[in-house]
Amino acid sequence: MARVTTLVTMLMFSVWFAGAAEAQTETPPPGPSLNPPQNVNFSDDARTRLILGVIAVVLAAVVWYGRRVRKKRQSS
């Protein structure tokens, strides 16, 4: 009987003085980003599009001029 009383007393004291269990409210620190945001400015994008547009126009002009020259040679 003394052992049961001692056990119950120890359990009661451990429950009383342990305090309430605190839930983890803090969020863990964020880890590394797998897809970091790209810092592409609008001006860089517009510049790239302008360069590609100029290259496309130059290539179209070369093709048009080459066909024109070939057509003139065939007709004469």
PDB file with one MODEL, atoms N, CA, C and O in Angstrom:
MODEL        1
ATOM      1  N   MET A   1       0.819  -1.191   0.000  1.00  0.00           N
ATOM      2  CA  MET A   1       0.000   0.000   0.000  1.00  0.00           C
ATOM      3  C   MET A   1       0.862   1.254   0.000  1.00  0.00           C
ATOM      4  O   MET A   1       0.517   2.255  -0.628  1.00  0.00           O
ATOM      5  N   ALA A   2       1.943   1.196   0.682  1.00  0.00           N
ATOM      6  CA  ALA A   2       2.843   2.349   0.747  1.00  0.00           C
ATOM      7  C   ALA A   2       3.445   2.647  -0.617  1.00  0.00           C
ATOM      8  O   ALA A   2       3.657   3.805  -0.977  1.00  0.00           O
ATOM      9  N   ARG A   3       3.718   1.586  -1.374  1.00  0.00           N
ATOM     10  CA  ARG A   3       4.275   1.789  -2.713  1.00  0.00           C
ATOM     11  C   ARG A   3       3.255   2.454  -3.636  1.00  0.00           C
ATOM     12  O   ARG A   3       3.615   3.334  -4.417  1.00  0.00           O
ATOM     13  N   VAL A   4       2.023   2.055  -3.558  1.00  0.00           N
ATOM     14  CA  VAL A   4       0.970   2.642  -4.389  1.00  0.00           C
ATOM     15  C   VAL A   4       0.787   4.105  -4.022  1.00  0.00           C
ATOM     16  O   VAL A   4       0.632   4.948  -4.906  1.00  0.00           O
ATOM     17  N   THR A   5       0.803   4.418  -2.746  1.00  0.00           N
ATOM     18  CA  THR A   5       0.648   5.793  -2.297  1.00  0.00           C
ATOM     19  C   THR A   5       1.828   6.645  -2.778  1.00  0.00           C
ATOM     20  O   THR A   5       1.641   7.780  -3.215  1.00  0.00           O
ATOM     21  N   THR A   6       3.018   6.101  -2.695  1.00  0.00           N
ATOM     22  CA  THR A   6       4.206   6.819  -3.149  1.00  0.00           C
ATOM     23  C   THR A   6       4.132   7.061  -4.664  1.00  0.00           C
ATOM     24  O   THR A   6       4.439   8.150  -5.148  1.00  0.00           O
ATOM     25  N   LEU A   7       3.724   6.039  -5.384  1.00  0.00           N
ATOM     26  CA  LEU A   7       3.616   6.170  -6.847  1.00  0.00           C
ATOM     27  C   LEU A   7       2.576   7.225  -7.223  1.00  0.00           C
ATOM     28  O   LEU A   7       2.830   8.051  -8.100  1.00  0.00           O
ATOM     29  N   VAL A   8       1.422   7.210  -6.580  1.00  0.00           N
ATOM     30  CA  VAL A   8       0.369   8.176  -6.873  1.00  0.00           C
ATOM     31  C   VAL A   8       0.833   9.581  -6.500  1.00  0.00           C
ATOM     32  O   VAL A   8       0.554  10.536  -7.225  1.00  0.00           O
ATOM     33  N   THR A   9       1.532   9.716  -5.384  1.00  0.00           N
ATOM     34  CA  THR A   9       2.026  11.021  -4.948  1.00  0.00           C
ATOM     35  C   THR A   9       3.050  11.561  -5.952  1.00  0.00           C
ATOM     36  O   THR A   9       3.018  12.742  -6.300  1.00  0.00           O
ATOM     37  N   MET A  10       3.947  10.704  -6.410  1.00  0.00           N
ATOM     38  CA  MET A  10       4.942  11.144  -7.398  1.00  0.00           C
ATOM     39  C   MET A  10       4.272  11.557  -8.698  1.00  0.00           C
ATOM     40  O   MET A  10       4.659  12.556  -9.305  1.00  0.00           O
ATOM     41  N   LEU A  11       3.285  10.809  -9.125  1.00  0.00           N
ATOM     42  CA  LEU A  11       2.571  11.167 -10.358  1.00  0.00           C
ATOM     43  C   LEU A  11       1.827  12.487 -10.205  1.00  0.00           C
ATOM     44  O   LEU A  11       1.817  13.303 -11.126  1.00  0.00           O
ATOM     45  N   MET A  12       1.212  12.700  -9.065  1.00  0.00           N
ATOM     46  CA  MET A  12       0.475  13.948  -8.851  1.00  0.00           C
ATOM     47  C   MET A  12       1.424  15.151  -8.843  1.00  0.00           C
ATOM     48  O   MET A  12       1.146  16.175  -9.467  1.00  0.00           O
ATOM     49  N   PHE A  13       2.551  15.014  -8.127  1.00  0.00           N
ATOM     50  CA  PHE A  13       3.512  16.119  -8.110  1.00  0.00           C
ATOM     51  C   PHE A  13       4.114  16.374  -9.485  1.00  0.00           C
ATOM     52  O   PHE A  13       4.353  17.524  -9.852  1.00  0.00           O
ATOM     53  N   SER A  14       4.364  15.313 -10.248  1.00  0.00           N
ATOM     54  CA  SER A  14       4.935  15.515 -11.583  1.00  0.00           C
ATOM     55  C   SER A  14       3.928  16.211 -12.499  1.00  0.00           C
ATOM     56  O   SER A  14       4.317  17.010 -13.351  1.00  0.00           O
ATOM     57  N   VAL A  15       2.649  15.918 -12.329  1.00  0.00           N
ATOM     58  CA  VAL A  15       1.633  16.572 -13.148  1.00  0.00           C
ATOM     59  C   VAL A  15       1.443  18.015 -12.716  1.00  0.00           C
ATOM     60  O   VAL A  15       1.300  18.893 -13.567  1.00  0.00           O
ATOM     61  N   TRP A  16       1.439  18.283 -11.422  1.00  0.00           N
ATOM     62  CA  TRP A  16       1.212  19.648 -10.922  1.00  0.00           C
ATOM     63  C   TRP A  16       2.353  20.586 -11.273  1.00  0.00           C
ATOM     64  O   TRP A  16       2.119  21.717 -11.700  1.00  0.00           O
ATOM     65  N   PHE A  17       3.569  20.135 -11.099  1.00  0.00           N
ATOM     66  CA  PHE A  17       4.717  21.023 -11.291  1.00  0.00           C
ATOM     67  C   PHE A  17       5.314  20.984 -12.688  1.00  0.00           C
ATOM     68  O   PHE A  17       6.240  21.738 -12.986  1.00  0.00           O
ATOM     69  N   ALA A  18       4.799  20.119 -13.544  1.00  0.00           N
ATOM     70  CA  ALA A  18       5.329  20.043 -14.904  1.00  0.00           C
ATOM     71  C   ALA A  18       4.868  21.244 -15.727  1.00  0.00           C
ATOM     72  O   ALA A  18       5.563  21.657 -16.656  1.00  0.00           O
ATOM     73  N   GLY A  19       3.747  21.790 -15.411  1.00  0.00           N
ATOM     74  CA  GLY A  19       3.217  22.902 -16.180  1.00  0.00           C
ATOM     75  C   GLY A  19       2.487  22.397 -17.407  1.00  0.00           C
ATOM     76  O   GLY A  19       2.563  21.222 -17.768  1.00  0.00           O
ATOM     77  N   ALA A  20       1.794  23.298 -18.023  1.00  0.00           N
ATOM     78  CA  ALA A  20       1.050  22.927 -19.221  1.00  0.00           C
ATOM     79  C   ALA A  20       2.027  22.701 -20.372  1.00  0.00           C
ATOM     80  O   ALA A  20       3.021  23.413 -20.516  1.00  0.00           O
ATOM     81  N   ALA A  21       1.729  21.722 -21.161  1.00  0.00           N
ATOM     82  CA  ALA A  21       2.567  21.448 -22.329  1.00  0.00           C
ATOM     83  C   ALA A  21       2.314  22.555 -23.345  1.00  0.00           C
ATOM     84  O   ALA A  21       1.177  22.796 -23.753  1.00  0.00           O
ATOM     85  N   GLU A  22       3.373  23.213 -23.738  1.00  0.00           N
ATOM     86  CA  GLU A  22       3.231  24.314 -24.685  1.00  0.00           C
ATOM     87  C   GLU A  22       3.369  23.794 -26.101  1.00  0.00           C
ATOM     88  O   GLU A  22       4.316  23.085 -26.442  1.00  0.00           O
ATOM     89  N   ALA A  23       2.407  24.163 -26.903  1.00  0.00           N
ATOM     90  CA  ALA A  23       2.464  23.771 -28.306  1.00  0.00           C
ATOM     91  C   ALA A  23       3.493  24.640 -29.017  1.00  0.00           C
ATOM     92  O   ALA A  23       3.701  25.799 -28.657  1.00  0.00           O
ATOM     93  N   GLN A  24       4.111  24.084 -29.994  1.00  0.00           N
ATOM     94  CA  GLN A  24       5.120  24.834 -30.736  1.00  0.00           C
ATOM     95  C   GLN A  24       4.412  25.832 -31.644  1.00  0.00           C
ATOM     96  O   GLN A  24       3.793  25.455 -32.639  1.00  0.00           O
ATOM     97  N   THR A  25       4.511  27.110 -31.286  1.00  0.00           N
ATOM     98  CA  THR A  25       3.835  28.147 -32.053  1.00  0.00           C
ATOM     99  C   THR A  25       4.770  28.814 -33.043  1.00  0.00           C
ATOM    100  O   THR A  25       4.313  29.483 -33.970  1.00  0.00           O
ATOM    101  N   GLU A  26       6.065  28.645 -32.862  1.00  0.00           N
ATOM    102  CA  GLU A  26       7.006  29.275 -33.773  1.00  0.00           C
ATOM    103  C   GLU A  26       7.136  28.431 -35.034  1.00  0.00           C
ATOM    104  O   GLU A  26       7.183  27.202 -34.980  1.00  0.00           O
ATOM    105  N   THR A  27       7.191  29.104 -36.144  1.00  0.00           N
ATOM    106  CA  THR A  27       7.403  28.383 -37.392  1.00  0.00           C
ATOM    107  C   THR A  27       8.898  28.217 -37.601  1.00  0.00           C
ATOM    108  O   THR A  27       9.683  29.082 -37.211  1.00  0.00           O
ATOM    109  N   PRO A  28       9.290  27.122 -38.207  1.00  0.00           N
ATOM    110  CA  PRO A  28      10.724  26.925 -38.436  1.00  0.00           C
ATOM    111  C   PRO A  28      11.237  27.949 -39.441  1.00  0.00           C
ATOM    112  O   PRO A  28      10.462  28.458 -40.251  1.00  0.00           O
ATOM    113  N   PRO A  29      12.522  28.254 -39.401  1.00  0.00           N
ATOM    114  CA  PRO A  29      13.053  29.225 -40.360  1.00  0.00           C
ATOM    115  C   PRO A  29      12.936  28.674 -41.777  1.00  0.00           C
ATOM    116  O   PRO A  29      13.084  27.471 -41.992  1.00  0.00           O
ATOM    117  N   PRO A  30      12.673  29.545 -42.737  1.00  0.00           N
ATOM    118  CA  PRO A  30      12.507  29.060 -44.110  1.00  0.00           C
ATOM    119  C   PRO A  30      13.812  28.505 -44.648  1.00  0.00           C
ATOM    120  O   PRO A  30      14.889  29.029 -44.362  1.00  0.00           O
ATOM    121  N   GLY A  31      13.709  27.461 -45.415  1.00  0.00           N
ATOM    122  CA  GLY A  31      14.883  26.837 -46.023  1.00  0.00           C
ATOM    123  C   GLY A  31      15.256  27.549 -47.306  1.00  0.00           C
ATOM    124  O   GLY A  31      14.663  28.572 -47.651  1.00  0.00           O
ATOM    125  N   PRO A  32      16.224  27.020 -48.003  1.00  0.00           N
ATOM    126  CA  PRO A  32      16.631  27.656 -49.257  1.00  0.00           C
ATOM    127  C   PRO A  32      15.539  27.513 -50.315  1.00  0.00           C
ATOM    128  O   PRO A  32      14.830  26.508 -50.357  1.00  0.00           O
ATOM    129  N   SER A  33      15.417  28.501 -51.142  1.00  0.00           N
ATOM    130  CA  SER A  33      14.413  28.486 -52.199  1.00  0.00           C
ATOM    131  C   SER A  33      14.925  27.657 -53.371  1.00  0.00           C
ATOM    132  O   SER A  33      16.036  27.870 -53.856  1.00  0.00           O
ATOM    133  N   LEU A  34      14.109  26.716 -53.817  1.00  0.00           N
ATOM    134  CA  LEU A  34      14.518  25.881 -54.934  1.00  0.00           C
ATOM    135  C   LEU A  34      14.363  26.610 -56.265  1.00  0.00           C
ATOM    136  O   LEU A  34      15.090  26.327 -57.218  1.00  0.00           O
ATOM    137  N   ASN A  35      13.431  27.535 -56.333  1.00  0.00           N
ATOM    138  CA  ASN A  35      13.214  28.328 -57.534  1.00  0.00           C
ATOM    139  C   ASN A  35      13.336  29.798 -57.169  1.00  0.00           C
ATOM    140  O   ASN A  35      12.326  30.466 -56.945  1.00  0.00           O
ATOM    141  N   PRO A  36      14.568  30.315 -57.105  1.00  0.00           N
ATOM    142  CA  PRO A  36      14.702  31.718 -56.709  1.00  0.00           C
ATOM    143  C   PRO A  36      14.086  32.635 -57.762  1.00  0.00           C
ATOM    144  O   PRO A  36      14.164  32.338 -58.954  1.00  0.00           O
ATOM    145  N   PRO A  37      13.481  33.735 -57.346  1.00  0.00           N
ATOM    146  CA  PRO A  37      12.874  34.648 -58.315  1.00  0.00           C
ATOM    147  C   PRO A  37      13.940  35.286 -59.185  1.00  0.00           C
ATOM    148  O   PRO A  37      15.011  35.662 -58.710  1.00  0.00           O
ATOM    149  N   GLN A  38      13.632  35.399 -60.447  1.00  0.00           N
ATOM    150  CA  GLN A  38      14.583  36.002 -61.377  1.00  0.00           C
ATOM    151  C   GLN A  38      14.336  37.498 -61.427  1.00  0.00           C
ATOM    152  O   GLN A  38      13.196  37.945 -61.554  1.00  0.00           O
ATOM    153  N   ASN A  39      15.399  38.263 -61.328  1.00  0.00           N
ATOM    154  CA  ASN A  39      15.292  39.720 -61.328  1.00  0.00           C
ATOM    155  C   ASN A  39      15.543  40.251 -62.738  1.00  0.00           C
ATOM    156  O   ASN A  39      16.548  40.913 -63.000  1.00  0.00           O
ATOM    157  N   VAL A  40      14.614  39.949 -63.634  1.00  0.00           N
ATOM    158  CA  VAL A  40      14.724  40.443 -65.002  1.00  0.00           C
ATOM    159  C   VAL A  40      13.917  41.718 -65.104  1.00  0.00           C
ATOM    160  O   VAL A  40      12.709  41.719 -64.868  1.00  0.00           O
ATOM    161  N   ASN A  41      14.573  42.787 -65.451  1.00  0.00           N
ATOM    162  CA  ASN A  41      13.883  44.061 -65.588  1.00  0.00           C
ATOM    163  C   ASN A  41      13.116  44.105 -66.900  1.00  0.00           C
ATOM    164  O   ASN A  41      13.432  43.380 -67.844  1.00  0.00           O
ATOM    165  N   PHE A  42      12.118  44.953 -66.946  1.00  0.00           N
ATOM    166  CA  PHE A  42      11.344  45.102 -68.178  1.00  0.00           C
ATOM    167  C   PHE A  42      12.220  45.628 -69.300  1.00  0.00           C
ATOM    168  O   PHE A  42      12.040  45.242 -70.455  1.00  0.00           O
ATOM    169  N   SER A  43      13.163  46.502 -68.981  1.00  0.00           N
ATOM    170  CA  SER A  43      14.022  47.070 -70.024  1.00  0.00           C
ATOM    171  C   SER A  43      14.913  46.006 -70.640  1.00  0.00           C
ATOM    172  O   SER A  43      15.178  46.045 -71.841  1.00  0.00           O
ATOM    173  N   ASP A  44      15.383  45.047 -69.832  1.00  0.00           N
ATOM    174  CA  ASP A  44      16.196  43.963 -70.381  1.00  0.00           C
ATOM    175  C   ASP A  44      15.370  43.102 -71.321  1.00  0.00           C
ATOM    176  O   ASP A  44      15.855  42.682 -72.372  1.00  0.00           O
ATOM    177  N   ASP A  45      14.123  42.837 -70.947  1.00  0.00           N
ATOM    178  CA  ASP A  45      13.244  42.033 -71.791  1.00  0.00           C
ATOM    179  C   ASP A  45      12.936  42.765 -73.094  1.00  0.00           C
ATOM    180  O   ASP A  45      12.952  42.157 -74.165  1.00  0.00           O
ATOM    181  N   ALA A  46      12.659  44.052 -73.012  1.00  0.00           N
ATOM    182  CA  ALA A  46      12.364  44.833 -74.211  1.00  0.00           C
ATOM    183  C   ALA A  46      13.594  44.915 -75.119  1.00  0.00           C
ATOM    184  O   ALA A  46      13.473  44.862 -76.343  1.00  0.00           O
ATOM    185  N   ARG A  47      14.759  45.043 -74.522  1.00  0.00           N
ATOM    186  CA  ARG A  47      15.999  45.111 -75.311  1.00  0.00           C
ATOM    187  C   ARG A  47      16.234  43.793 -76.050  1.00  0.00           C
ATOM    188  O   ARG A  47      16.612  43.794 -77.222  1.00  0.00           O
ATOM    189  N   THR A  48      16.012  42.686 -75.373  1.00  0.00           N
ATOM    190  CA  THR A  48      16.187  41.376 -76.008  1.00  0.00           C
ATOM    191  C   THR A  48      15.216  41.201 -77.165  1.00  0.00           C
ATOM    192  O   THR A  48      15.591  40.709 -78.230  1.00  0.00           O
ATOM    193  N   ARG A  49      13.966  41.606 -76.955  1.00  0.00           N
ATOM    194  CA  ARG A  49      12.978  41.484 -78.027  1.00  0.00           C
ATOM    195  C   ARG A  49      13.323  42.377 -79.212  1.00  0.00           C
ATOM    196  O   ARG A  49      13.120  41.996 -80.365  1.00  0.00           O
ATOM    197  N   LEU A  50      13.842  43.560 -78.925  1.00  0.00           N
ATOM    198  CA  LEU A  50      14.237  44.460 -80.002  1.00  0.00           C
ATOM    199  C   LEU A  50      15.370  43.871 -80.824  1.00  0.00           C
ATOM    200  O   LEU A  50      15.344  43.938 -82.053  1.00  0.00           O
ATOM    201  N   ILE A  51      16.361  43.297 -80.164  1.00  0.00           N
ATOM    202  CA  ILE A  51      17.491  42.695 -80.881  1.00  0.00           C
ATOM    203  C   ILE A  51      17.012  41.529 -81.730  1.00  0.00           C
ATOM    204  O   ILE A  51      17.431  41.398 -82.880  1.00  0.00           O
ATOM    205  N   LEU A  52      16.140  40.676 -81.189  1.00  0.00           N
ATOM    206  CA  LEU A  52      15.626  39.553 -81.967  1.00  0.00           C
ATOM    207  C   LEU A  52      14.783  40.036 -83.148  1.00  0.00           C
ATOM    208  O   LEU A  52      14.832  39.445 -84.227  1.00  0.00           O
ATOM    209  N   GLY A  53      14.017  41.099 -82.950  1.00  0.00           N
ATOM    210  CA  GLY A  53      13.225  41.654 -84.055  1.00  0.00           C
ATOM    211  C   GLY A  53      14.101  42.195 -85.174  1.00  0.00           C
ATOM    212  O   GLY A  53      13.805  41.991 -86.351  1.00  0.00           O
ATOM    213  N   VAL A  54      15.184  42.889 -84.810  1.00  0.00           N
ATOM    214  CA  VAL A  54      16.102  43.423 -85.829  1.00  0.00           C
ATOM    215  C   VAL A  54      16.755  42.284 -86.596  1.00  0.00           C
ATOM    216  O   VAL A  54      16.885  42.357 -87.818  1.00  0.00           O
ATOM    217  N   ILE A  55      17.169  41.231 -85.894  1.00  0.00           N
ATOM    218  CA  ILE A  55      17.785  40.083 -86.571  1.00  0.00           C
ATOM    219  C   ILE A  55      16.791  39.438 -87.522  1.00  0.00           C
ATOM    220  O   ILE A  55      17.169  39.054 -88.629  1.00  0.00           O
ATOM    221  N   ALA A  56      15.527  39.308 -87.122  1.00  0.00           N
ATOM    222  CA  ALA A  56      14.508  38.709 -87.991  1.00  0.00           C
ATOM    223  C   ALA A  56      14.281  39.561 -89.232  1.00  0.00           C
ATOM    224  O   ALA A  56      14.129  39.021 -90.328  1.00  0.00           O
ATOM    225  N   VAL A  57      14.257  40.882 -89.082  1.00  0.00           N
ATOM    226  CA  VAL A  57      14.052  41.765 -90.233  1.00  0.00           C
ATOM    227  C   VAL A  57      15.239  41.674 -91.191  1.00  0.00           C
ATOM    228  O   VAL A  57      15.049  41.639 -92.407  1.00  0.00           O
ATOM    229  N   VAL A  58      16.463  41.636 -90.654  1.00  0.00           N
ATOM    230  CA  VAL A  58      17.654  41.540 -91.507  1.00  0.00           C
ATOM    231  C   VAL A  58      17.657  40.225 -92.275  1.00  0.00           C
ATOM    232  O   VAL A  58      17.965  40.211 -93.467  1.00  0.00           O
ATOM    233  N   LEU A  59      17.321  39.121 -91.616  1.00  0.00           N
ATOM    234  CA  LEU A  59      17.289  37.836 -92.317  1.00  0.00           C
ATOM    235  C   LEU A  59      16.198  37.811 -93.383  1.00  0.00           C
ATOM    236  O   LEU A  59      16.410  37.260 -94.463  1.00  0.00           O
ATOM    237  N   ALA A  60      15.039  38.395 -93.102  1.00  0.00           N
ATOM    238  CA  ALA A  60      13.971  38.455 -94.101  1.00  0.00           C
ATOM    239  C   ALA A  60      14.412  39.295 -95.295  1.00  0.00           C
ATOM    240  O   ALA A  60      14.104  38.952 -96.437  1.00  0.00           O
ATOM    241  N   ALA A  61      15.132  40.396 -95.047  1.00  0.00           N
ATOM    242  CA  ALA A  61      15.623  41.236 -96.145  1.00  0.00           C
ATOM    243  C   ALA A  61      16.641  40.478 -96.996  1.00  0.00           C
ATOM    244  O   ALA A  61      16.630  40.610 -98.220  1.00  0.00           O
ATOM    245  N   VAL A  62      17.513  39.695 -96.381  1.00  0.00           N
ATOM    246  CA  VAL A  62      18.501  38.918 -97.136  1.00  0.00           C
ATOM    247  C   VAL A  62      17.795  37.897 -98.015  1.00  0.00           C
ATOM    248  O   VAL A  62      18.172  37.718 -99.173  1.00  0.00           O
ATOM    249  N   VAL A  63      16.789  37.231 -97.490  1.00  0.00           N
ATOM    250  CA  VAL A  63      16.048  36.244 -98.288  1.00  0.00           C
ATOM    251  C   VAL A  63      15.325  36.929 -99.432  1.00  0.00           C
ATOM    252  O   VAL A  63      15.376  36.444-100.562  1.00  0.00           O
ATOM    253  N   TRP A  64      14.657  38.037 -99.173  1.00  0.00           N
ATOM    254  CA  TRP A  64      13.923  38.759-100.219  1.00  0.00           C
ATOM    255  C   TRP A  64      14.879  39.236-101.316  1.00  0.00           C
ATOM    256  O   TRP A  64      14.578  39.092-102.501  1.00  0.00           O
ATOM    257  N   TYR A  65      16.021  39.798-100.933  1.00  0.00           N
ATOM    258  CA  TYR A  65      16.990  40.291-101.911  1.00  0.00           C
ATOM    259  C   TYR A  65      17.562  39.139-102.732  1.00  0.00           C
ATOM    260  O   TYR A  65      17.733  39.272-103.943  1.00  0.00           O
ATOM    261  N   GLY A  66      17.861  38.011-102.089  1.00  0.00           N
ATOM    262  CA  GLY A  66      18.400  36.855-102.814  1.00  0.00           C
ATOM    263  C   GLY A  66      17.411  36.308-103.818  1.00  0.00           C
ATOM    264  O   GLY A  66      17.807  35.952-104.929  1.00  0.00           O
ATOM    265  N   ARG A  67      16.142  36.228-103.470  1.00  0.00           N
ATOM    266  CA  ARG A  67      15.137  35.739-104.423  1.00  0.00           C
ATOM    267  C   ARG A  67      14.954  36.718-105.577  1.00  0.00           C
ATOM    268  O   ARG A  67      14.749  36.312-106.721  1.00  0.00           O
ATOM    269  N   ARG A  68      15.028  38.007-105.268  1.00  0.00           N
ATOM    270  CA  ARG A  68      14.881  39.027-106.312  1.00  0.00           C
ATOM    271  C   ARG A  68      16.015  38.921-107.318  1.00  0.00           C
ATOM    272  O   ARG A  68      15.788  38.974-108.527  1.00  0.00           O
ATOM    273  N   VAL A  69      17.229  38.773-106.820  1.00  0.00           N
ATOM    274  CA  VAL A  69      18.390  38.643-107.716  1.00  0.00           C
ATOM    275  C   VAL A  69      18.288  37.368-108.545  1.00  0.00           C
ATOM    276  O   VAL A  69      18.583  37.385-109.740  1.00  0.00           O
ATOM    277  N   ARG A  70      17.875  36.265-107.927  1.00  0.00           N
ATOM    278  CA  ARG A  70      17.765  34.997-108.657  1.00  0.00           C
ATOM    279  C   ARG A  70      16.694  35.093-109.753  1.00  0.00           C
ATOM    280  O   ARG A  70      16.877  34.562-110.848  1.00  0.00           O
ATOM    281  N   LYS A  71      15.589  35.765-109.460  1.00  0.00           N
ATOM    282  CA  LYS A  71      14.520  35.915-110.447  1.00  0.00           C
ATOM    283  C   LYS A  71      14.993  36.755-111.638  1.00  0.00           C
ATOM    284  O   LYS A  71      14.651  36.456-112.782  1.00  0.00           O
ATOM    285  N   LYS A  72      15.781  37.807-111.371  1.00  0.00           N
ATOM    286  CA  LYS A  72      16.285  38.638-112.469  1.00  0.00           C
ATOM    287  C   LYS A  72      17.259  37.865-113.340  1.00  0.00           C
ATOM    288  O   LYS A  72      17.265  38.039-114.559  1.00  0.00           O
ATOM    289  N   ARG A  73      18.078  37.017-112.743  1.00  0.00           N
ATOM    290  CA  ARG A  73      19.045  36.221-113.531  1.00  0.00           C
ATOM    291  C   ARG A  73      18.345  35.196-114.379  1.00  0.00           C
ATOM    292  O   ARG A  73      18.784  34.926-115.497  1.00  0.00           O
ATOM    293  N   GLN A  74      17.262  34.610-113.886  1.00  0.00           N
ATOM    294  CA  GLN A  74      16.545  33.596-114.659  1.00  0.00           C
ATOM    295  C   GLN A  74      15.805  34.218-115.836  1.00  0.00           C
ATOM    296  O   GLN A  74      15.680  33.581-116.881  1.00  0.00           O
ATOM    297  N   SER A  75      15.316  35.433-115.697  1.00  0.00           N
ATOM    298  CA  SER A  75      14.549  36.047-116.771  1.00  0.00           C
ATOM    299  C   SER A  75      15.440  36.608-117.870  1.00  0.00           C
ATOM    300  O   SER A  75      14.972  36.788-118.994  1.00  0.00           O
ATOM    301  N   SER A  76      16.715  36.893-117.581  1.00  0.00           N
ATOM    302  CA  SER A  76      17.557  37.462-118.636  1.00  0.00           C
ATOM    303  C   SER A  76      18.404  36.459-119.363  1.00  0.00           C
ATOM    304  O   SER A  76      19.152  36.824-120.271  1.00  0.00           O
TER     305      SER A  76
ENDMDL
END
